[in-house]
Amino acid sequence: MRIAGIIARWTRFWRDELSGLATVEFAMCLPVLLLAGGYGIELANYAVVNLRVSQVALSLADNASRVGLMGSLSVVQLRESDLNDVLQAARLQGNSIDLTAHGRITLSSLENVQQSFDSGPVQRIHWQRCIGVRSGADYDSSYGTTAITNGIAATQAAAGTVLSAGMGDTGLKVNAPTGSSVMFVEVNYDYQRLFGSMFMGPRKIHEVASLIVRDRRDFTQLYNPSPAATRATCDKHEI
């Protein structure tokens, strides 16, 4: 009877003891909370990185539409050094996500002008400049390419690639105004996941931006006065 009484008292004690209930419940819920929280953090980070890539693309298009050296008659000459400056600005803006180490930026000049050898305005990609180490079809421009020698001289051989339909996805194509140009930027970036493959598979972020040139630009060629700058042509894959 004594043993039975002791057992009964302990049974009542543990049955009525609630001081550790919250700890037990927390321990049971913690794995679920960690999984849900980790997934939410990964999605939030992905959204933030998407926004940053988009901002880099828009800033580059904006800067490229303004730069150049004002010449006679208020005509602006675009130089290779100007393009290097705006590309480096894009690299610095994307440093927080290592944009050029894990991606590729392509800047295209989509022009709709009449060159000296044309009988009328022709829309073409006159030249392209790039930065970033990634290479291949997933990172090169999806909307048209040019030779690395295009745009460096005012000749038909360096005229560029005719693109009468414009640049961009179907239904969202961008065309240059007659007598002017659009600075078209395309960014392809391999998203760097916070938790590896736990919550998300490999993803590539693709963003584009375009802005019309805002000055009276000389569209005959890209200039490279002495001391000549290194051209950021798209055969190079550098940070």
PyRosetta script that sets phi, psi and omega in degrees:
from pyrosetta import init, pose_from_sequence

init()
pose = pose_from_sequence("MRIAGIIARWTRFWRDELSGLATVEFAMCLPVLLLAGGYGIELANYAVVNLRVSQVALSLADNASRVGLMGSLSVVQLRESDLNDVLQAARLQGNSIDLTAHGRITLSSLENVQQSFDSGPVQRIHWQRCIGVRSGADYDSSYGTTAITNGIAATQAAAGTVLSAGMGDTGLKVNAPTGSSVMFVEVNYDYQRLFGSMFMGPRKIHEVASLIVRDRRDFTQLYNPSPAATRATCDKHEI")
pose.set_psi(1, -37.2)
pose.set_omega(1, -180.0)
pose.set_phi(2, -63.0)
pose.set_psi(2, -44.0)
pose.set_omega(2, 179.5)
pose.set_phi(3, -64.6)
pose.set_psi(3, -40.9)
pose.set_omega(3, 179.3)
pose.set_phi(4, -62.2)
pose.set_psi(4, -37.5)
pose.set_omega(4, 179.1)
pose.set_phi(5, -66.2)
pose.set_psi(5, -41.0)
pose.set_omega(5, 178.6)
pose.set_phi(6, -62.4)
pose.set_psi(6, -45.1)
pose.set_omega(6, 179.7)
pose.set_phi(7, -61.4)
pose.set_psi(7, -41.1)
pose.set_omega(7, -179.9)
pose.set_phi(8, -63.0)
pose.set_psi(8, -42.4)
pose.set_omega(8, 179.9)
pose.set_phi(9, -64.2)
pose.set_psi(9, -42.9)
pose.set_omega(9, 178.7)
pose.set_phi(10, -66.1)
pose.set_psi(10, -36.2)
pose.set_omega(10, 178.4)
pose.set_phi(11, -63.3)
pose.set_psi(11, -44.3)
pose.set_omega(11, 178.5)
pose.set_phi(12, -65.0)
pose.set_psi(12, -35.8)
pose.set_omega(12, -178.8)
pose.set_phi(13, -64.0)
pose.set_psi(13, -50.1)
pose.set_omega(13, -177.7)
pose.set_phi(14, -71.1)
pose.set_psi(14, -29.1)
pose.set_omega(14, 178.6)
pose.set_phi(15, -68.8)
pose.set_psi(15, -36.9)
pose.set_omega(15, -176.8)
pose.set_phi(16, -92.9)
pose.set_psi(16, -9.4)
pose.set_omega(16, -177.5)
pose.set_phi(17, -77.1)
pose.set_psi(17, 118.3)
pose.set_omega(17, -177.1)
pose.set_phi(18, -119.1)
pose.set_psi(18, 3.0)
pose.set_omega(18, -173.5)
pose.set_phi(19, -65.2)
pose.set_psi(19, -26.8)
pose.set_omega(19, -179.4)
pose.set_phi(20, -100.7)
pose.set_psi(20, 6.1)
pose.set_omega(20, -175.5)
pose.set_phi(21, -62.9)
pose.set_psi(21, -43.3)
pose.set_omega(21, -178.3)
pose.set_phi(22, -63.3)
pose.set_psi(22, -37.7)
pose.set_omega(22, 179.4)
pose.set_phi(23, -64.9)
pose.set_psi(23, -42.9)
pose.set_omega(23, 178.6)
pose.set_phi(24, -63.6)
pose.set_psi(24, -44.1)
pose.set_omega(24, 179.5)
pose.set_phi(25, -63.1)
pose.set_psi(25, -41.0)
pose.set_omega(25, 179.3)
pose.set_phi(26, -63.6)
pose.set_psi(26, -41.8)
pose.set_omega(26, 179.7)
pose.set_phi(27, -62.8)
pose.set_psi(27, -35.1)
pose.set_omega(27, 179.8)
pose.set_phi(28, -74.2)
pose.set_psi(28, -33.0)
pose.set_omega(28, -176.9)
pose.set_phi(29, -87.2)
pose.set_psi(29, -20.7)
pose.set_omega(29, -173.3)
pose.set_phi(30, -55.3)
pose.set_psi(30, -47.1)
pose.set_omega(30, 179.4)
pose.set_phi(31, -58.2)
pose.set_psi(31, -40.0)
pose.set_omega(31, 179.0)
pose.set_phi(32, -65.9)
pose.set_psi(32, -42.4)
pose.set_omega(32, 179.3)
pose.set_phi(33, -63.6)
pose.set_psi(33, -40.4)
pose.set_omega(33, 179.2)
pose.set_phi(34, -64.0)
pose.set_psi(34, -42.7)
pose.set_omega(34, 179.4)
pose.set_phi(35, -64.8)
pose.set_psi(35, -47.0)
pose.set_omega(35, -179.8)
pose.set_phi(36, -64.9)
pose.set_psi(36, -41.4)
pose.set_omega(36, 179.3)
pose.set_phi(37, -65.8)
pose.set_psi(37, -42.9)
pose.set_omega(37, 178.5)
pose.set_phi(38, -62.6)
pose.set_psi(38, -41.3)
pose.set_omega(38, 178.8)
pose.set_phi(39, -64.6)
pose.set_psi(39, -41.2)
pose.set_omega(39, 178.5)
pose.set_phi(40, -64.8)
pose.set_psi(40, -40.6)
pose.set_omega(40, 178.4)
pose.set_phi(41, -63.8)
pose.set_psi(41, -42.2)
pose.set_omega(41, 179.4)
pose.set_phi(42, -62.8)
pose.set_psi(42, -44.5)
pose.set_omega(42, 179.1)
pose.set_phi(43, -65.0)
pose.set_psi(43, -40.9)
pose.set_omega(43, 179.2)
pose.set_phi(44, -64.2)
pose.set_psi(44, -42.2)
pose.set_omega(44, 178.5)
pose.set_phi(45, -64.2)
pose.set_psi(45, -39.9)
pose.set_omega(45, 178.2)
pose.set_phi(46, -60.8)
pose.set_psi(46, -41.8)
pose.set_omega(46, 178.9)
pose.set_phi(47, -65.2)
pose.set_psi(47, -40.9)
pose.set_omega(47, 179.7)
pose.set_phi(48, -65.4)
pose.set_psi(48, -43.0)
pose.set_omega(48, 179.7)
pose.set_phi(49, -65.2)
pose.set_psi(49, -39.7)
pose.set_omega(49, 175.0)
pose.set_phi(50, -56.0)
pose.set_psi(50, -44.7)
pose.set_omega(50, -179.7)
pose.set_phi(51, -63.9)
pose.set_psi(51, -41.5)
pose.set_omega(51, -179.7)
pose.set_phi(52, -64.7)
pose.set_psi(52, -42.2)
pose.set_omega(52, 178.1)
pose.set_phi(53, -63.2)
pose.set_psi(53, -42.4)
pose.set_omega(53, 178.0)
pose.set_phi(54, -61.6)
pose.set_psi(54, -40.5)
pose.set_omega(54, 179.5)
pose.set_phi(55, -66.0)
pose.set_psi(55, -38.5)
pose.set_omega(55, 176.9)
pose.set_phi(56, -62.1)
pose.set_psi(56, -45.4)
pose.set_omega(56, -179.9)
pose.set_phi(57, -60.7)
pose.set_psi(57, -45.5)
pose.set_omega(57, -178.4)
pose.set_phi(58, -67.5)
pose.set_psi(58, -41.1)
pose.set_omega(58, 179.4)
pose.set_phi(59, -64.2)
pose.set_psi(59, -40.6)
pose.set_omega(59, 179.4)
pose.set_phi(60, -64.9)
pose.set_psi(60, -44.4)
pose.set_omega(60, 177.7)
pose.set_phi(61, -61.0)
pose.set_psi(61, -40.2)
pose.set_omega(61, 179.4)
pose.set_phi(62, -64.8)
pose.set_psi(62, -48.4)
pose.set_omega(62, -178.8)
pose.set_phi(63, -64.2)
pose.set_psi(63, -42.1)
pose.set_omega(63, -178.7)
pose.set_phi(64, -67.2)
pose.set_psi(64, -23.8)
pose.set_omega(64, -179.9)
pose.set_phi(65, -80.4)
pose.set_psi(65, -8.2)
pose.set_omega(65, -175.4)
pose.set_phi(66, -113.2)
pose.set_psi(66, -27.7)
pose.set_omega(66, -167.2)
pose.set_phi(67, -73.4)
pose.set_psi(67, 166.8)
pose.set_omega(67, 177.2)
pose.set_phi(68, 137.8)
pose.set_psi(68, 171.9)
pose.set_omega(68, -179.9)
pose.set_phi(69, -105.8)
pose.set_psi(69, 121.3)
pose.set_omega(69, 179.3)
pose.set_phi(70, -69.7)
pose.set_psi(70, 123.7)
pose.set_omega(70, 179.7)
pose.set_phi(71, -109.8)
pose.set_psi(71, -155.7)
pose.set_omega(71, 179.7)
pose.set_phi(72, -67.8)
pose.set_psi(72, 150.4)
pose.set_omega(72, 178.6)
pose.set_phi(73, 59.1)
pose.set_psi(73, 26.5)
pose.set_omega(73, 178.1)
pose.set_phi(74, 60.4)
pose.set_psi(74, 27.7)
pose.set_omega(74, 176.0)
pose.set_phi(75, -92.9)
pose.set_psi(75, 131.7)
pose.set_omega(75, -175.4)
pose.set_phi(76, -97.0)
pose.set_psi(76, 127.5)
pose.set_omega(76, 174.5)
pose.set_phi(77, -95.9)
pose.set_psi(77, 129.2)
pose.set_omega(77, 178.1)
pose.set_phi(78, -92.9)
pose.set_psi(78, 125.8)
pose.set_omega(78, -176.5)
pose.set_phi(79, -110.0)
pose.set_psi(79, 159.2)
pose.set_omega(79, 177.4)
pose.set_phi(80, -60.8)
pose.set_psi(80, -35.4)
pose.set_omega(80, 179.1)
pose.set_phi(81, -64.8)
pose.set_psi(81, -34.4)
pose.set_omega(81, 176.7)
pose.set_phi(82, -63.6)
pose.set_psi(82, -43.4)
pose.set_omega(82, 180.0)
pose.set_phi(83, -66.5)
pose.set_psi(83, -39.4)
pose.set_omega(83, 176.6)
pose.set_phi(84, -60.7)
pose.set_psi(84, -39.1)
pose.set_omega(84, -179.8)
pose.set_phi(85, -63.4)
pose.set_psi(85, -46.7)
pose.set_omega(85, -176.8)
pose.set_phi(86, -71.0)
pose.set_psi(86, -31.8)
pose.set_omega(86, 177.0)
pose.set_phi(87, -69.5)
pose.set_psi(87, -39.3)
pose.set_omega(87, 177.0)
pose.set_phi(88, -67.0)
pose.set_psi(88, -34.2)
pose.set_omega(88, 175.3)
pose.set_phi(89, -62.3)
pose.set_psi(89, -40.3)
pose.set_omega(89, 177.4)
pose.set_phi(90, -64.9)
pose.set_psi(90, -39.7)
pose.set_omega(90, 178.2)
pose.set_phi(91, -61.9)
pose.set_psi(91, -46.1)
pose.set_omega(91, -179.6)
pose.set_phi(92, -65.0)
pose.set_psi(92, -38.9)
pose.set_omega(92, 178.8)
pose.set_phi(93, -64.1)
pose.set_psi(93, -30.7)
pose.set_omega(93, -178.9)
pose.set_phi(94, -96.1)
pose.set_psi(94, 11.1)
pose.set_omega(94, -177.4)
pose.set_phi(95, -60.7)
pose.set_psi(95, -33.4)
pose.set_omega(95, -175.9)
pose.set_phi(96, -64.8)
pose.set_psi(96, -21.5)
pose.set_omega(96, 178.2)
pose.set_phi(97, -117.1)
pose.set_psi(97, 12.7)
pose.set_omega(97, -178.6)
pose.set_phi(98, 51.2)
pose.set_psi(98, 51.2)
pose.set_omega(98, -172.0)
pose.set_phi(99, -58.9)
pose.set_psi(99, -49.0)
pose.set_omega(99, -176.1)
pose.set_phi(100, -77.8)
pose.set_psi(100, -16.6)
pose.set_omega(100, 176.1)
pose.set_phi(101, -80.1)
pose.set_psi(101, -24.6)
pose.set_omega(101, -177.2)
pose.set_phi(102, -122.8)
pose.set_psi(102, 15.6)
pose.set_omega(102, -176.9)
pose.set_phi(103, -156.5)
pose.set_psi(103, -165.9)
pose.set_omega(103, -175.8)
pose.set_phi(104, -150.4)
pose.set_psi(104, 133.6)
pose.set_omega(104, 177.7)
pose.set_phi(105, -116.5)
pose.set_psi(105, 129.2)
pose.set_omega(105, 177.7)
pose.set_phi(106, -120.8)
pose.set_psi(106, 124.8)
pose.set_omega(106, 176.7)
pose.set_phi(107, -109.1)
pose.set_psi(107, 121.2)
pose.set_omega(107, -178.1)
pose.set_phi(108, -118.2)
pose.set_psi(108, 142.5)
pose.set_omega(108, 173.5)
pose.set_phi(109, -102.9)
pose.set_psi(109, 100.7)
pose.set_omega(109, 177.8)
pose.set_phi(110, -90.0)
pose.set_psi(110, 108.2)
pose.set_omega(110, -173.0)
pose.set_phi(111, -114.0)
pose.set_psi(111, 145.2)
pose.set_omega(111, 176.1)
pose.set_phi(112, -127.1)
pose.set_psi(112, 73.0)
pose.set_omega(112, -173.9)
pose.set_phi(113, -131.0)
pose.set_psi(113, 165.3)
pose.set_omega(113, 176.1)
pose.set_phi(114, -102.3)
pose.set_psi(114, 110.1)
pose.set_omega(114, 175.5)
pose.set_phi(115, -79.8)
pose.set_psi(115, 171.8)
pose.set_omega(115, -176.5)
pose.set_phi(116, -62.0)
pose.set_psi(116, -23.1)
pose.set_omega(116, -178.5)
pose.set_phi(117, -99.8)
pose.set_psi(117, 3.2)
pose.set_omega(117, 178.7)
pose.set_phi(118, -97.1)
pose.set_psi(118, 151.7)
pose.set_omega(118, 175.1)
pose.set_phi(119, -90.3)
pose.set_psi(119, -10.1)
pose.set_omega(119, 179.2)
pose.set_phi(120, -169.0)
pose.set_psi(120, 174.8)
pose.set_omega(120, 179.2)
pose.set_phi(121, -59.6)
pose.set_psi(121, 135.8)
pose.set_omega(121, 178.6)
pose.set_phi(122, -129.3)
pose.set_psi(122, 130.0)
pose.set_omega(122, 177.2)
pose.set_phi(123, -87.9)
pose.set_psi(123, 124.1)
pose.set_omega(123, -178.2)
pose.set_phi(124, -152.4)
pose.set_psi(124, 157.2)
pose.set_omega(124, 167.2)
pose.set_phi(125, -81.2)
pose.set_psi(125, 107.4)
pose.set_omega(125, -175.3)
pose.set_phi(126, -74.9)
pose.set_psi(126, -41.9)
pose.set_omega(126, 179.7)
pose.set_phi(127, -155.4)
pose.set_psi(127, 162.7)
pose.set_omega(127, 175.5)
pose.set_phi(128, -138.8)
pose.set_psi(128, 145.1)
pose.set_omega(128, 174.1)
pose.set_phi(129, -133.0)
pose.set_psi(129, 146.7)
pose.set_omega(129, -171.8)
pose.set_phi(130, -136.1)
pose.set_psi(130, 160.1)
pose.set_omega(130, 171.7)
pose.set_phi(131, -150.7)
pose.set_psi(131, 146.8)
pose.set_omega(131, -178.6)
pose.set_phi(132, 121.5)
pose.set_psi(132, 148.4)
pose.set_omega(132, -172.8)
pose.set_phi(133, -87.9)
pose.set_psi(133, -18.7)
pose.set_omega(133, -177.1)
pose.set_phi(134, -68.9)
pose.set_psi(134, 147.4)
pose.set_omega(134, -179.1)
pose.set_phi(135, -141.6)
pose.set_psi(135, 163.8)
pose.set_omega(135, 179.0)
pose.set_phi(136, 111.3)
pose.set_psi(136, 174.8)
pose.set_omega(136, -175.2)
pose.set_phi(137, -61.5)
pose.set_psi(137, -28.5)
pose.set_omega(137, -178.8)
pose.set_phi(138, -76.3)
pose.set_psi(138, -10.1)
pose.set_omega(138, -175.1)
pose.set_phi(139, -123.0)
pose.set_psi(139, -22.9)
pose.set_omega(139, 175.2)
pose.set_phi(140, -70.9)
pose.set_psi(140, 168.1)
pose.set_omega(140, -178.9)
pose.set_phi(141, -59.0)
pose.set_psi(141, 134.2)
pose.set_omega(141, 179.4)
pose.set_phi(142, -86.6)
pose.set_psi(142, -6.5)
pose.set_omega(142, -169.0)
pose.set_phi(143, -121.0)
pose.set_psi(143, 10.8)
pose.set_omega(143, 178.2)
pose.set_phi(144, 136.0)
pose.set_psi(144, 147.1)
pose.set_omega(144, -179.7)
pose.set_phi(145, -132.9)
pose.set_psi(145, 164.5)
pose.set_omega(145, 176.1)
pose.set_phi(146, -131.9)
pose.set_psi(146, 165.7)
pose.set_omega(146, 174.3)
pose.set_phi(147, -72.6)
pose.set_psi(147, 154.6)
pose.set_omega(147, -177.3)
pose.set_phi(148, -68.5)
pose.set_psi(148, -17.1)
pose.set_omega(148, 179.0)
pose.set_phi(149, -90.0)
pose.set_psi(149, -6.8)
pose.set_omega(149, -179.0)
pose.set_phi(150, -67.9)
pose.set_psi(150, 137.3)
pose.set_omega(150, 176.3)
pose.set_phi(151, 89.0)
pose.set_psi(151, -9.0)
pose.set_omega(151, -175.6)
pose.set_phi(152, -86.7)
pose.set_psi(152, -8.5)
pose.set_omega(152, 177.9)
pose.set_phi(153, -146.5)
pose.set_psi(153, 156.0)
pose.set_omega(153, -178.6)
pose.set_phi(154, -89.0)
pose.set_psi(154, 58.7)
pose.set_omega(154, -178.5)
pose.set_phi(155, -127.8)
pose.set_psi(155, 161.4)
pose.set_omega(155, 179.4)
pose.set_phi(156, -66.3)
pose.set_psi(156, -31.0)
pose.set_omega(156, 179.4)
pose.set_phi(157, -65.3)
pose.set_psi(157, -24.2)
pose.set_omega(157, -179.2)
pose.set_phi(158, -109.9)
pose.set_psi(158, 23.9)
pose.set_omega(158, -173.0)
pose.set_phi(159, -72.0)
pose.set_psi(159, -28.7)
pose.set_omega(159, -178.7)
pose.set_phi(160, 107.7)
pose.set_psi(160, -165.6)
pose.set_omega(160, -175.0)
pose.set_phi(161, -106.4)
pose.set_psi(161, 120.5)
pose.set_omega(161, 178.2)
pose.set_phi(162, -65.2)
pose.set_psi(162, 132.2)
pose.set_omega(162, -177.3)
pose.set_phi(163, -143.4)
pose.set_psi(163, 73.6)
pose.set_omega(163, -173.3)
pose.set_phi(164, -65.3)
pose.set_psi(164, -25.8)
pose.set_omega(164, -177.6)
pose.set_phi(165, -83.7)
pose.set_psi(165, -8.4)
pose.set_omega(165, -179.9)
pose.set_phi(166, 91.1)
pose.set_psi(166, -175.6)
pose.set_omega(166, -178.1)
pose.set_phi(167, -118.6)
pose.set_psi(167, 143.7)
pose.set_omega(167, 178.5)
pose.set_phi(168, 126.4)
pose.set_psi(168, 177.4)
pose.set_omega(168, 179.0)
pose.set_phi(169, -72.4)
pose.set_psi(169, 159.5)
pose.set_omega(169, 178.7)
pose.set_phi(170, -57.4)
pose.set_psi(170, 129.7)
pose.set_omega(170, -178.0)
pose.set_phi(171, 86.7)
pose.set_psi(171, -10.0)
pose.set_omega(171, -179.2)
pose.set_phi(172, -130.0)
pose.set_psi(172, 25.0)
pose.set_omega(172, -174.9)
pose.set_phi(173, -70.4)
pose.set_psi(173, 144.8)
pose.set_omega(173, 179.6)
pose.set_phi(174, -106.2)
pose.set_psi(174, 133.4)
pose.set_omega(174, 176.8)
pose.set_phi(175, -122.0)
pose.set_psi(175, 145.5)
pose.set_omega(175, 179.5)
pose.set_phi(176, -82.1)
pose.set_psi(176, 143.2)
pose.set_omega(176, 174.6)
pose.set_phi(177, -64.5)
pose.set_psi(177, 150.4)
pose.set_omega(177, 178.4)
pose.set_phi(178, -60.2)
pose.set_psi(178, 129.6)
pose.set_omega(178, 180.0)
pose.set_phi(179, 83.1)
pose.set_psi(179, 8.9)
pose.set_omega(179, -178.1)
pose.set_phi(180, -142.6)
pose.set_psi(180, -166.4)
pose.set_omega(180, -174.1)
pose.set_phi(181, -145.1)
pose.set_psi(181, 156.6)
pose.set_omega(181, 173.4)
pose.set_phi(182, -117.6)
pose.set_psi(182, 130.5)
pose.set_omega(182, 172.6)
pose.set_phi(183, -86.7)
pose.set_psi(183, 110.2)
pose.set_omega(183, -174.2)
pose.set_phi(184, -107.8)
pose.set_psi(184, 122.0)
pose.set_omega(184, -177.5)
pose.set_phi(185, -114.0)
pose.set_psi(185, 133.8)
pose.set_omega(185, 176.4)
pose.set_phi(186, -127.1)
pose.set_psi(186, 128.2)
pose.set_omega(186, 179.9)
pose.set_phi(187, -121.8)
pose.set_psi(187, 128.4)
pose.set_omega(187, 173.7)
pose.set_phi(188, -121.2)
pose.set_psi(188, 125.6)
pose.set_omega(188, -172.2)
pose.set_phi(189, -139.3)
pose.set_psi(189, 132.2)
pose.set_omega(189, 175.1)
pose.set_phi(190, -81.2)
pose.set_psi(190, 112.1)
pose.set_omega(190, -178.8)
pose.set_phi(191, -62.8)
pose.set_psi(191, 130.7)
pose.set_omega(191, 179.4)
pose.set_phi(192, -94.9)
pose.set_psi(192, 105.7)
pose.set_omega(192, -173.6)
pose.set_phi(193, -72.6)
pose.set_psi(193, 145.7)
pose.set_omega(193, -179.7)
pose.set_phi(194, -75.3)
pose.set_psi(194, -34.8)
pose.set_omega(194, -174.2)
pose.set_phi(195, -119.6)
pose.set_psi(195, 32.3)
pose.set_omega(195, -179.5)
pose.set_phi(196, 61.2)
pose.set_psi(196, -137.0)
pose.set_omega(196, -177.7)
pose.set_phi(197, -94.1)
pose.set_psi(197, 13.6)
pose.set_omega(197, -175.8)
pose.set_phi(198, -63.5)
pose.set_psi(198, -42.6)
pose.set_omega(198, -175.2)
pose.set_phi(199, -117.1)
pose.set_psi(199, -15.6)
pose.set_omega(199, -172.3)
pose.set_phi(200, -151.7)
pose.set_psi(200, 138.0)
pose.set_omega(200, 176.0)
pose.set_phi(201, -79.2)
pose.set_psi(201, 177.4)
pose.set_omega(201, 178.0)
pose.set_phi(202, -58.7)
pose.set_psi(202, 136.1)
pose.set_omega(202, 179.9)
pose.set_phi(203, -136.7)
pose.set_psi(203, 141.7)
pose.set_omega(203, 175.0)
pose.set_phi(204, -110.5)
pose.set_psi(204, 128.1)
pose.set_omega(204, 177.1)
pose.set_phi(205, -91.7)
pose.set_psi(205, 128.1)
pose.set_omega(205, -178.5)
pose.set_phi(206, -123.9)
pose.set_psi(206, 119.3)
pose.set_omega(206, -179.7)
pose.set_phi(207, -132.8)
pose.set_psi(207, 145.3)
pose.set_omega(207, 175.6)
pose.set_phi(208, -130.3)
pose.set_psi(208, 156.6)
pose.set_omega(208, 175.2)
pose.set_phi(209, -153.8)
pose.set_psi(209, 150.5)
pose.set_omega(209, 179.3)
pose.set_phi(210, -149.6)
pose.set_psi(210, 143.0)
pose.set_omega(210, 177.0)
pose.set_phi(211, -142.9)
pose.set_psi(211, 144.1)
pose.set_omega(211, 178.3)
pose.set_phi(212, -73.6)
pose.set_psi(212, 140.8)
pose.set_omega(212, 176.1)
pose.set_phi(213, -58.4)
pose.set_psi(213, 135.9)
pose.set_omega(213, -169.3)
pose.set_phi(214, -103.3)
pose.set_psi(214, 8.6)
pose.set_omega(214, 179.9)
pose.set_phi(215, -136.2)
pose.set_psi(215, 179.9)
pose.set_omega(215, 176.2)
pose.set_phi(216, -84.2)
pose.set_psi(216, 88.1)
pose.set_omega(216, -174.0)
pose.set_phi(217, -89.4)
pose.set_psi(217, 145.8)
pose.set_omega(217, 172.7)
pose.set_phi(218, -82.6)
pose.set_psi(218, 111.0)
pose.set_omega(218, -176.3)
pose.set_phi(219, -95.2)
pose.set_psi(219, 6.9)
pose.set_omega(219, -176.5)
pose.set_phi(220, -66.7)
pose.set_psi(220, -37.5)
pose.set_omega(220, -179.0)
pose.set_phi(221, -169.3)
pose.set_psi(221, 171.8)
pose.set_omega(221, 168.4)
pose.set_phi(222, -88.8)
pose.set_psi(222, 136.8)
pose.set_omega(222, -178.0)
pose.set_phi(223, -101.0)
pose.set_psi(223, 150.6)
pose.set_omega(223, -179.2)
pose.set_phi(224, -145.4)
pose.set_psi(224, 70.1)
pose.set_omega(224, -176.6)
pose.set_phi(225, -69.2)
pose.set_psi(225, 163.9)
pose.set_omega(225, 178.7)
pose.set_phi(226, -70.8)
pose.set_psi(226, 139.3)
pose.set_omega(226, -5.9)
pose.set_phi(227, -72.7)
pose.set_psi(227, 127.8)
pose.set_omega(227, -173.4)
pose.set_phi(228, -64.3)
pose.set_psi(228, 138.9)
pose.set_omega(228, 177.2)
pose.set_phi(229, -89.7)
pose.set_psi(229, 152.4)
pose.set_omega(229, 175.4)
pose.set_phi(230, -72.3)
pose.set_psi(230, 127.5)
pose.set_omega(230, -178.1)
pose.set_phi(231, -75.1)
pose.set_psi(231, 133.0)
pose.set_omega(231, 178.5)
pose.set_phi(232, -87.5)
pose.set_psi(232, 58.1)
pose.set_omega(232, -177.6)
pose.set_phi(233, -70.8)
pose.set_psi(233, 161.4)
pose.set_omega(233, -170.2)
pose.set_phi(234, -83.3)
pose.set_psi(234, 7.4)
pose.set_omega(234, 171.4)
pose.set_phi(235, -87.7)
pose.set_psi(235, -5.7)
pose.set_omega(235, -179.9)
pose.set_phi(236, -100.3)
pose.set_psi(236, 148.0)
pose.set_omega(236, 180.0)
pose.set_phi(237, -132.9)
pose.set_psi(237, 83.8)
pose.set_omega(237, -174.0)
pose.set_phi(238, -127.3)
pose.set_psi(238, 153.9)
pose.set_omega(238, 176.7)
pose.set_phi(239, -73.5)
pose.dump_pdb("model.pdb")
